[in-house]
Amino acid sequence: MPKVLISDSMSNIAQKIFEKNNIQFDVKTGMSEEEIIKIIPEYEGMVVRSATKVTKNIISAAKKLKVIGRAGAGVDNIDVPTAKKNNMIVMNTPGGNSNATAEHAFALIMSVLRRIPFANQTTHKAQWEKKNIKGTELSKKTLGIVGFGNVGVRLSNLVKGFNMEILVNSKSLESRKKDYPHVKNVSFDELISKSDIISFHCKAAADGKPMITKEHYKKIKPTACIINTARGNIVDEKDLNEALNENLIAGAAMDVFSKEPAKENILFNNPKVILTPHIAASTTEASTVVAEMAANQISDFLLKGTKINTV
Ligand code: MLT
């Protein structure tokens, strides 16, 4: 009977699926790399969210490991090249948390445009800031979506009805353009210069280089805002901070950071930025779906050799 290690906390639907499939499992969360190295030789499968870093050292120690399942989309916490070299399959659960992430991006857009966090904080303190808070409407504005995968597509569908123009920067859109008549694919430079809201929904560059740096802010509208729910290193935080302080752009909202958990960050306390702790995908619904997908995919692979959503 194969054995799976669940090393991050996730919906217990994963445990139920392994039980139903007669797959043994252990739930051991919050372990250090050394602790995982000690126990990993026992397991054929491993399922993680984002907290466990599946390093080269762990992979080298995992003599029986055949499959690593990521309950989520990004696999940047897994050393995929080393896993592949060691004949391990890495799977993720694309689409499982796309709606949650797109809805959070939309919530951040509205929070920036209507200054909801500031309005909330001040009203709680009995400071009646009515005269100092003037929002901006979505209607007749341009939303720029960088990356048009599951999350970008979902965001573009969510804003239908808000009377917006939607620009997209996507390499893969040309071949499937007919399915998305409500968006226009443009270059990155055109998108950043024409958009009122720029929302990132792409992967980070393999070399870790940010997509948006100081020189880009000169092309952006000074009234525009930037939303990042993708990966922290897509936006250079120092350059963003300077651009905000120099009024090159009006606002930003970040759910992801160059270093997580973010214990210190140059954007902390900048009143023009709204920050959330990488919670875009953290909904009851999405947590269940990604755990269910990961457990089913791992079970199918260990029991039948079926490979689904391999990266
Ligand atoms: C993902 O990659 O699925 C999201 O960023 C959420 C997560 O880290 O689990």
Residues whose N, C-alpha, C, O or C-beta is under 5 A from the ligand:
A	BS01	MLT	S50 A71 G72 A73 G74 A230 A281
